[in-house]
Amino acid sequence: MKASQFLISTLKEAPADAEIVSHQLMTRAGMIKKLGAGIYNYMPMGLRVIRKVEAIVREEMNRAGAIEVSMPVVQPAELWQETGRFEKMGPELLRIQDRHERDFVIQPTSEEVVTDIARQEFKSYKQLPKNLYQIQTKFRDERRPRFGLMRGREFIMKDAYSFDKDRDAAQISYQTMRAAYKRIFDRFGLQYRAVRADSGAIGGDLSEEFQVIAATGEDAIVYCPDSDYAANIEKAEALAPVQARPAAAQAMAKTATPGKSTCADVAELLKLPLQNTVKSLVLATDERNEAGDIVKTQVWLLLLRGDHDMNEIKVGKVPGLADFRFATVAEIEDHFGCQPGYLGPVNLKKPVKLVVDRDVAVMADWVCGANEADYHLTGVNFGRDLPEPEVVADLRNVVAGDKSPDGKGELLIERGIEIGHVFYLGTKYSKAMKATFLAENGKPAEFEMGCYGIGVTRLPAAAIEQNHDERGIIWPDAIAPFTVVVCPIGMDRSEAVKTAAEKLHADLLAAGVDVILDDRGERPGAMFADWELIGVPHRVVLGDRGLQEGMVEYQHRRDTAATKVAVADVLGFVTSRIQKS
């Protein structure tokens, strides 16, 4: 490829709406161009990266025995109505009608369609296991699309779906996909972690996210540096304290805390550690009749240590709290006789269901709201000032320094960008869609399913967040738009430079290297700035003076200085550097 025949459209400044590095650099490097909110044209330079991502994914999926299909972007609503997702899914599901007023959806995912394929094609256990995958455009009508390809509305995704005869076989398929994902992400040359993730309402432990480590990541990843334990913040368990609760040493007292409605403010006023305070979170659950009308509401009070944050996923697993919501101000005032900011479990107007975090359950002489504006209670103790808690559970996010659940050290937290997810589905979709096969016992059985996704267009953005500097992108070799750029200086003025550059370009092509020759005649500074911004990892510069000495200059994108290489050795030198990258 020659640059004069390609489309290179770099910018000196990023658009004002580009908030994060990947969005800024992909736009400046001419890889994407915004068409609408969360919708982008993939320009030639960016599309080359995406195609390389797809090729690696396709090779490893095929190697793992998966079979490629392509399912429509526009799907009939009838299939989504079978599972109830047409009604249950929020506005992120784009619903449309055709000229006959029939309902369709623009797919954000394809569980319904692939299950429909399975129930038509897989009639017997003898045809199982099977794994069908696609690399396809998806659409999710995000309320606030942002961050370029990181959270766009239209995107490309690899989604795969396994079908097995029983749970044991499904676990084997899951592990096969997990191993394939590790090979895929290893080939991308990115620093990543496979972390345990929450399985939602389905339950079980077979759910893992693959997270690219990046300071700008939206997700918090919890890991133990002394073991292989890793989980996302929603899944990570906060171990129960090993120490017993100390004996009460203070009398309970009502203390004035005017205008101090947060635990941090109260602790500062009373000159106490924040860990001595307890925060009160008020939730509610509604019981509905068949018509959907609320017939009964239960108010709940959760107690957490003042320096801890509630984990909504864990709270939702407390019996009775699966469908919780935060209580309204009216409900809070009705039960506590006070507005939020000064709430506590002592002297309630109406009874509530109390759930206490494990760490609070072993606290003594703690501080909480007095259910009266501008007052808190100090020296509060279970068993004396209020009954012992009936329900104690892990309600909080872990924090750095907590003990690892595997007992092998302390936890650390870093940021990550989710680029893949492997997930055991069970019979959720096969049951809803009556998708069965003939089992070994001669009776119909529902497929055990798994689903496995990779964000194909999200991955380049994640790679940039991890690999960039002040000059631009630094692509890993495997997904760079070009692996090598040949930069001749004065090619339009020197026949020797032109001949040497074209020969090197041809030799690299013949060696199977993805190379581009910059024959645009740009000044050296502008030419180098373009390729540093675009992020091509290997650069060879040729000029008259160097060629007279029989030398060219090689520089990796991460190198601080160029290396002189003999013209006769440059092909072998560059190919060896590529192999080492």
C-alpha positions, 0 to 999 in steps of 0.5 A: 500500500502506498500512502498516496493511494490511501485515505489519510486525514489526520487532525491537529485538534480533537473535536470538543465532544471527545472526552477520553483519549481513545475518542480524541486520538481515533478522531485525530488519526482519521480512524472514525468520523462522527455521523450522529450521536453514538454513530460513526463512520469507520474510515479506512485506517480504523477499519483496518484495525477492526478487520484485524481484530475480527480476523484474530477472533474468527481464527480462534473461534474456528479453532475452538470448534465454533461455527460461524453464522450471520443473523439479521440486524432487523429481527421480528418482534415475535421471537422477542415476545416469546421470551418477554424481552420485547416488553421487559427490555427498556428503551435501549431496545430500538423497536420499529414497524414495517409498512404493514405495521408489523413490529421489529427490533434492531438487535442489540444481541441475538439469543432469541434468533439463535435459539430459534435456529437451534430448535429447528436444526438440533433435533437429537442429543447426537447433534450436540454440542454445538456453538454458533457465532457471528461477527455482526453489527448491533444497535443499543439506543443508549440514553447518553452515548459518549466516549466514541466507540467505547459507548456508541449506539451502533457497534460490531460485536462477536457473539457466540452461543453454545448448546449442550445436552446437560449442565456438565456438558455446558460447563465443558463448552464454557471452559472451551470458550474461556480458553479461546478468549484467553488465546484471543486476548493474549494475541492482541498484546494487551494487559488484561484480567479475567474477572469473576462477574455477577450472574444476575437473576440466573445465578451460578458462578459461571460468568467472567468478564475480560477487562483491559487494564486502563486508568480511564476504565469505567469498571473497578476490578478487584484482585489479589496480587498474591494469587489468581483471584480477580472479580469485578466490584459487584462480585467481589466478596467482603469476608466476614470479620474474624474478630468478635464484637467488643463489649459496650464501653459508652452510654448511648447519648443524643448529640447535637450535629447541626447541619451535619447530615453525612457520616464524614461531616459527623465524624469530623465534628465529633473528632471520631474515625469515620469507621465508627459511624454507621450509615442508614440506607432506606429501601422499599419493596412492593407487592403487586396484584395480577393487575400490577397495582401495588397492594403492599409496601415493605420498608427496609433499613440497611446499616453499613459502616460510614466508610463503606458503599452499598453494593446493589447486586449483593443487596438484591440477593438478600431474601426479599430484596430482589426487586428493591427500590430506594424509598421515597421521602414520604415513606422515610418520614412516615417510618422515621419521623425525619428527613434523610441525613439523620436516620438511624435504627433507634426510636422508629415511628413504624417498624422496618425490616433491618439488614446489617452489613457484616462489619456493622454487626461486630461494631460497638459504641457506634454513631448513627442518626437520631431520627431528629434533624441536627442530632445523632446518637453516639455510643449505640450498641446492639443488644442494649439499645436495639435488638440483635440483628436478625439478618446479617449479610455482605452488603458492601463493595470491597475496598483496597486492603480487604482480605482476599476471599481465597485467603492468600493476601490482601485485595487491590483495586484497579480500573478496567474496560470490559471487552469480553464476557463469557456467561452460562445461561442455562435454560433461560431461553430454551425454556421460554422458547420451548426449544428442545431436543430428544435426549438419550432417554428418548424424552424431550429436554431443553438445551443448556446454553451459554453466551460469549461476547467480544466488543469488536469495535470497543476493543481498539478504543480500549487498546488505545486507552492502554497504549498511547503517549503525548504524540498519539497511539501506540498500537500492538503489532497484532491490530495496528492498521499497518505494521511498518511504515517506510518514510522516505525523505525527499523521495520526489527529489532523489531517485536513489531514495525513491528506488531504495524505498520502493525496493524495501516496500516490495521486500517487506510485502514479499516477506508477508509484512503489512507495510505502507510506503509514505510517498506523499512528499510531505516534510519529515516533521509532518510525515513523522507526526502523522505516523506517530499519531496514527500509531504504526509500531515500526518505522524505517526512514530513508534519506540521501545522506544515510543511503550514501553511508549505506544506512537507514534508520529504524525506530519502534513507536516506543523507542526514544531514539532511532537505530541505524541499520545497514541497508543490506540488513534492514529487511532481516532487522525489521522482521526480527523486531516484528517477531519480538514485539 
